[in-house]
Amino acid sequence: MAIIFMFPLVATAIVINNEIVANLGIYKDITTERKNQLLQEILFNISTAALKQYDIKEIYPIIVQELSKIWDTNNFFIALYDKSTETLSLPFFTDEKDNFYEIPIKKTITGWVINNNKSVLLKGKDLKLLDESGDIDMVGTPCKVWMGFLLKWKMKQSE
C-alpha cells in the first residue's frame, strides 16, 4: 500500500520593482484528516449495509469490500461467537495458508478480543507476548499484524 500525502498549497510570487524575487508557499497537510474521513465513510457504509440486510451473510462481502479500501484483506475472516457452545464459526474465511470452519474460543486471539470487549491492532511481538503469557495459544500460521474488532449483531428469535 502506498502512502500518499495530501495537502492544499497556496502560492504567490514576491515582486519587488516589477521583478519576482521569491515565491512564497503555504500548505496544510490534510493526510490525517483524509484518512479519518475515509474511515468514517467505511464505517458509515458498513453500518448502512447492516441496517438494510435481512440475512447477515449478505453483509460479509460488503464488510470485506469496504475494509479492502484501507487494508489488505487477502487473509481475513469473520467469526461468529456461539456462547452456548463456546465456539467460533467462520462463515467468511479467506487465507493464503490456513483453512478453518469452526474453532473453540478458548485461548484464541479472537476469544481474547471478545473477552476484553475491545478492538485491537496487534503486531507479531504483541502476539508473541500474549502467547508467552498464556493469554492465548497461537493457532494457524503466525502473522505479522492482526486486527480484530467487535461487530455486535442481535439475532431475531424465530417464532
Rosetta silent file (secondary structure, phi, psi, omega in degrees, C-alpha in Angstrom):
SEQUENCE: MAIIFMFPLVATAIVINNEIVANLGIYKDITTERKNQLLQEILFNISTAALKQYDIKEIYPIIVQELSKIWDTNNFFIALYDKSTETLSLPFFTDEKDNFYEIPIKKTITGWVINNNKSVLLKGKDLKLLDESGDIDMVGTPCKVWMGFLLKWKMKQSE
SCORE:     score description
SCORE:     0.000 S_00000001
   1 L     0.000  130.627  179.538    0.000    0.000    0.000 S_00000001
   2 L   -86.729  142.047  174.507    1.416    3.388   -0.966 S_00000001
   3 L   -94.929  123.614 -179.040    1.304    6.282    1.446 S_00000001
   4 L  -115.012  124.967  177.711    0.092    9.401   -0.272 S_00000001
   5 L   -90.952  133.573 -177.881    0.486   12.761    1.392 S_00000001
   6 L  -119.324  133.255  175.802   -2.247   15.232    0.607 S_00000001
   7 L  -157.458  139.756  172.345   -2.033   18.960    1.066 S_00000001
   8 L   -81.511  144.780 -177.329   -3.561   22.105   -0.385 S_00000001
   9 E  -125.818  128.959  173.132   -0.986   24.669   -1.479 S_00000001
  10 E  -112.313  121.281 -177.075   -1.419   28.408   -1.694 S_00000001
  11 E  -128.435  147.325  176.926    1.465   30.039   -3.573 S_00000001
  12 E  -148.574  153.612  178.159    2.260   33.568   -4.566 S_00000001
  13 E   -91.146  142.416  174.324    5.201   35.388   -6.060 S_00000001
  14 E   -96.271  117.672 -175.125    7.039   38.100   -4.111 S_00000001
  15 E  -113.771  127.193  174.326    7.589   41.028   -6.502 S_00000001
  16 E  -128.783  126.739 -178.313    9.957   43.941   -5.857 S_00000001
  17 L    53.049   46.677  179.014   10.451   46.617   -8.537 S_00000001
  18 L    60.578   22.778  179.000    8.458   44.551  -11.040 S_00000001
  19 E  -127.812  132.341  177.043   10.809   41.597  -10.577 S_00000001
  20 E   -73.722  116.618 -178.940    9.936   38.243   -8.957 S_00000001
  21 E  -103.937  -16.881 -179.964   12.473   37.831   -6.182 S_00000001
  22 E  -165.539  164.590  171.966   10.927   34.855   -4.403 S_00000001
  23 E  -120.227  136.956 -179.820    7.962   32.529   -4.260 S_00000001
  24 E  -115.698  129.071  178.721    6.055   32.017   -1.057 S_00000001
  25 E  -127.582  139.412  176.324    4.047   28.873   -0.462 S_00000001
  26 E  -125.981  131.219  179.470    1.835   27.909    2.441 S_00000001
  27 E  -135.432  159.050  176.342    0.468   24.414    2.791 S_00000001
  28 L  -128.793  122.527  178.496   -1.557   22.382    5.244 S_00000001
  29 L   -74.634  118.793  179.814   -1.049   18.629    5.462 S_00000001
  30 L  -112.449   19.983 -178.656   -4.509   17.010    5.362 S_00000001
  31 H   -58.254  -51.092 -178.858   -3.299   13.402    5.160 S_00000001
  32 H   -63.609  -41.244  178.611   -4.598   12.509    8.638 S_00000001
  33 H   -60.144  -42.796  179.838   -7.819   14.394    8.010 S_00000001
  34 H   -67.391  -40.278  177.597   -8.381   12.457    4.761 S_00000001
  35 H   -61.603  -44.050  179.207   -7.616    9.108    6.461 S_00000001
  36 H   -63.581  -39.000  177.712  -10.132    9.891    9.201 S_00000001
  37 H   -63.181  -42.948  179.034  -12.702   10.885    6.587 S_00000001
  38 H   -63.670  -42.809  177.521  -12.152    7.599    4.725 S_00000001
  39 H   -60.667  -42.480  177.983  -12.548    5.595    7.970 S_00000001
  40 H   -62.728  -40.840  177.967  -15.804    7.412    8.702 S_00000001
  41 H   -62.445  -42.841  179.857  -17.064    6.648    5.185 S_00000001
  42 H   -63.359  -47.881  178.997  -16.194    2.964    5.594 S_00000001
  43 H   -61.443  -40.708  177.926  -17.926    2.718    8.977 S_00000001
  44 H   -62.662  -45.857 -178.965  -20.958    4.522    7.574 S_00000001
  45 H   -63.157  -41.156  178.161  -21.123    2.203    4.546 S_00000001
  46 H   -66.542  -44.898  179.986  -20.866   -0.924    6.725 S_00000001
  47 H   -62.311  -43.287  179.103  -23.486    0.389    9.180 S_00000001
  48 H   -62.578  -43.369  179.117  -25.849    1.352    6.361 S_00000001
  49 H   -63.141  -40.508 -179.352  -25.441   -2.058    4.760 S_00000001
  50 H   -62.778  -36.634  179.856  -26.094   -3.781    8.097 S_00000001
  51 H   -71.693  -25.505 -177.028  -29.347   -1.876    8.507 S_00000001
  52 H   -91.168  -15.970 -173.722  -30.528   -2.844    5.013 S_00000001
  53 L   -90.842  139.077  176.118  -29.694   -6.561    5.136 S_00000001
  54 L   -95.318  -24.761  179.767  -32.116   -9.188    6.333 S_00000001
  55 L  -117.615  124.415 -176.051  -29.596  -12.008    6.245 S_00000001
  56 H   -57.923  -28.775 -179.351  -26.263  -11.472    7.988 S_00000001
  57 H   -63.612  -24.088 -179.997  -24.492  -13.468    5.258 S_00000001
  58 H   -72.347  -19.269 -177.317  -25.280  -10.685    2.797 S_00000001
  59 L   -87.917  -19.396 -177.462  -23.147   -8.210    4.730 S_00000001
  60 H   -55.260  -51.457 -179.721  -19.876  -10.242    4.693 S_00000001
  61 H   -63.065  -31.193  178.856  -18.812   -9.234    1.166 S_00000001
  62 H   -67.953  -42.952  177.949  -19.689   -5.603    1.908 S_00000001
  63 H   -59.660  -48.248 -179.214  -17.504   -5.591    5.024 S_00000001
  64 H   -62.654  -44.772  179.857  -14.587   -7.090    3.090 S_00000001
  65 H   -60.208  -45.606 -178.832  -15.058   -4.691    0.164 S_00000001
  66 H   -66.583  -45.997 -178.685  -15.121   -1.648    2.445 S_00000001
  67 H   -68.190  -25.844  179.345  -12.151   -2.713    4.563 S_00000001
  68 L   -68.706  -10.919  175.529  -10.123   -3.545    1.457 S_00000001
  69 L   -69.629  -23.465 -177.464  -10.062    0.201    0.754 S_00000001
  70 L  -127.466  -16.059 -179.014   -7.581    0.613    3.616 S_00000001
  71 L  -134.118  154.571  173.441   -6.269   -2.874    4.493 S_00000001
  72 L   -74.314  120.124 -178.411   -5.122   -5.961    2.688 S_00000001
  73 L  -108.318   24.995  176.950   -7.979   -8.447    3.079 S_00000001
  74 L   -67.143  -30.961  176.201   -6.257  -11.456    1.477 S_00000001
  75 L  -118.885   94.474 -169.561   -6.050  -13.071    4.936 S_00000001
  76 E  -148.707  140.690  174.583   -9.347  -12.151    6.505 S_00000001
  77 E  -144.507  156.646  172.285  -12.106  -13.847    8.439 S_00000001
  78 E  -117.851  125.717 -178.174  -15.380  -13.073   10.110 S_00000001
  79 E  -111.519  137.785  174.212  -16.080  -15.101   13.232 S_00000001
  80 E  -109.423  129.149 -176.497  -19.458  -15.659   14.840 S_00000001
  81 E   -95.311  124.413  174.917  -19.407  -16.439   18.549 S_00000001
  82 E  -105.728  103.148 -175.585  -21.801  -19.052   19.888 S_00000001
  83 L   -62.744  -34.232 -176.442  -21.886  -18.502   23.642 S_00000001
  84 L   -67.950  -31.981 -179.276  -23.781  -21.740   24.319 S_00000001
  85 L  -107.065   -4.101 -178.251  -21.081  -23.942   22.747 S_00000001
  86 L    56.185   41.983  179.141  -18.105  -21.600   23.365 S_00000001
  87 E  -126.317  159.672  173.838  -17.140  -21.897   19.690 S_00000001
  88 E  -112.717  122.832  171.594  -16.349  -19.571   16.843 S_00000001
  89 E   -98.031  148.109 -175.449  -17.802  -20.386   13.449 S_00000001
  90 E  -119.420   80.529 -177.278  -16.087  -18.806   10.486 S_00000001
  91 E   -69.652  -22.037  174.555  -18.709  -18.220    7.775 S_00000001
  92 E  -127.908  118.655 -176.851  -16.319  -15.988    5.860 S_00000001
  93 E  -147.823  120.528  174.096  -12.689  -17.093    5.743 S_00000001
  94 E  -133.859  126.717 -175.968  -10.017  -16.326    3.189 S_00000001
  95 L  -153.039  146.057 -178.744   -6.389  -17.135    3.866 S_00000001
  96 L   -78.917  -18.759 -175.014   -3.328  -17.913    1.795 S_00000001
  97 L  -127.736  -32.054 -173.098   -2.146  -20.732    4.094 S_00000001
  98 L  -113.817  166.080  176.868   -4.808  -21.878    6.561 S_00000001
  99 L  -150.891  117.326  178.671   -8.421  -23.030    6.446 S_00000001
 100 L  -131.368  150.630  176.367  -10.765  -23.201    9.437 S_00000001
 101 L  -119.080  -35.828 -179.668  -14.529  -23.522    9.714 S_00000001
 102 E  -154.325  137.566  178.998  -15.106  -23.727   13.449 S_00000001
 103 E  -141.712  151.489  173.831  -12.780  -23.489   16.440 S_00000001
 104 E   -67.208  145.527 -177.110  -13.188  -23.442   20.214 S_00000001
 105 L   -73.120  -26.857 -172.806  -12.993  -19.896   21.567 S_00000001
 106 L   -54.312  124.854  173.791  -10.706  -20.807   24.451 S_00000001
 107 L    62.326   23.077  173.418   -7.300  -19.096   24.229 S_00000001
 108 L   -93.078  161.150  176.532   -7.726  -17.768   20.674 S_00000001
 109 H   -63.271  -41.589  179.414   -6.879  -14.192   19.738 S_00000001
 110 H   -62.080  -42.734  176.296  -10.496  -13.709   18.691 S_00000001
 111 H   -60.671  -39.191  178.593  -11.662  -15.050   22.055 S_00000001
 112 H   -62.495  -42.079  177.579   -9.282  -12.646   23.784 S_00000001
 113 H   -62.392  -46.125 -179.675  -10.832   -9.723   21.848 S_00000001
 114 H   -62.406  -47.384 -178.094  -14.361  -10.859   22.774 S_00000001
 115 H   -64.861  -32.764  179.014  -13.480  -11.391   26.450 S_00000001
 116 H   -88.973   -8.017  176.815  -11.784   -7.983   26.667 S_00000001
 117 L    51.753   45.633  178.809  -14.618   -6.340   24.696 S_00000001
 118 L  -150.045  152.581  176.434  -12.254   -4.105   22.749 S_00000001
 119 L   -82.048  147.889 -178.377  -10.832   -3.700   19.281 S_00000001
 120 E  -141.713  154.826  170.083   -7.110   -4.264   18.826 S_00000001
 121 E  -127.464  109.232 -174.421   -4.309   -3.911   16.331 S_00000001
 122 E  -113.576  138.888  174.494   -1.542   -6.341   17.288 S_00000001
 123 E   -98.861  170.854 -177.534    1.880   -6.794   15.784 S_00000001
 124 H   -51.336  -42.893 -178.555    3.914  -10.010   15.829 S_00000001
 125 H   -66.439  -35.018  177.621    5.709   -9.063   19.047 S_00000001
 126 H   -66.105  -42.712  178.794    2.361   -8.337   20.774 S_00000001
 127 H   -63.331  -41.116  179.094    1.016  -11.726   19.711 S_00000001
 128 H   -62.461  -42.040  178.365    4.172  -13.411   20.967 S_00000001
 129 H   -63.555  -42.315  177.708    3.804  -11.700   24.377 S_00000001
 130 H   -63.720  -38.332  178.499    0.156  -12.802   24.642 S_00000001
 131 H   -67.179  -46.382 -178.966    1.189  -16.340   23.713 S_00000001
 132 H   -66.175  -30.732 -179.979    4.082  -16.389   26.206 S_00000001
 133 H   -77.846  -12.768 -178.855    1.862  -15.011   28.987 S_00000001
 134 L    88.515    1.972  178.847   -0.631  -17.835   28.431 S_00000001
 135 L   -68.214  -32.497  178.183   -3.461  -15.462   27.485 S_00000001
 136 L  -137.141  160.127  167.497   -3.685  -17.086   24.049 S_00000001
 137 L  -115.449  123.881 -178.075   -2.423  -20.163   22.250 S_00000001
 138 L   -64.591  132.673  178.628   -1.351  -19.360   18.714 S_00000001
 139 L  -124.260  132.849  178.208   -3.444  -21.197   16.128 S_00000001
 140 L    84.520 -173.090 -178.645   -2.558  -21.299   12.450 S_00000001
 141 L   -69.619  130.045  178.920    0.255  -19.624   10.576 S_00000001
 142 L   -58.603  145.307  179.921    1.876  -16.763   12.555 S_00000001
 143 L  -119.691  159.617  179.687    1.072  -13.322   11.193 S_00000001
 144 L   -82.029  -35.221 -179.983    2.936  -10.024   11.244 S_00000001
 145 E  -140.852  137.864  179.120   -0.139   -7.929   12.040 S_00000001
 146 E  -134.378  128.219  178.045   -3.531   -8.973   13.395 S_00000001
 147 E  -120.988  137.258  176.951   -6.534   -6.706   13.754 S_00000001
 148 E  -140.231  139.784  175.280   -9.768   -7.599   15.463 S_00000001
 149 L  -144.944  153.927 -177.883  -12.903   -5.637   16.228 S_00000001
 150 L   -90.850  134.890  171.276  -16.335   -6.486   17.542 S_00000001
 151 L  -124.310  104.383 -175.703  -19.428   -6.130   15.449 S_00000001
 152 L   -88.081  132.110 -175.273  -22.372   -6.889   17.698 S_00000001
 153 L  -137.437  122.782  177.910  -25.460   -8.191   15.993 S_00000001
 154 L   -91.335  123.658  178.609  -28.637   -9.271   17.717 S_00000001
 155 L   -85.411  138.344  176.237  -30.277  -12.206   16.014 S_00000001
 156 L   -74.413  135.727  176.291  -34.069  -12.246   15.965 S_00000001
 157 L   -74.388  133.675  177.738  -35.579  -15.194   17.770 S_00000001
 158 L   -72.845  145.558 -176.371  -37.712  -17.330   15.497 S_00000001
 159 L   -85.582    0.000    0.000  -41.352  -17.510   16.490 S_00000001
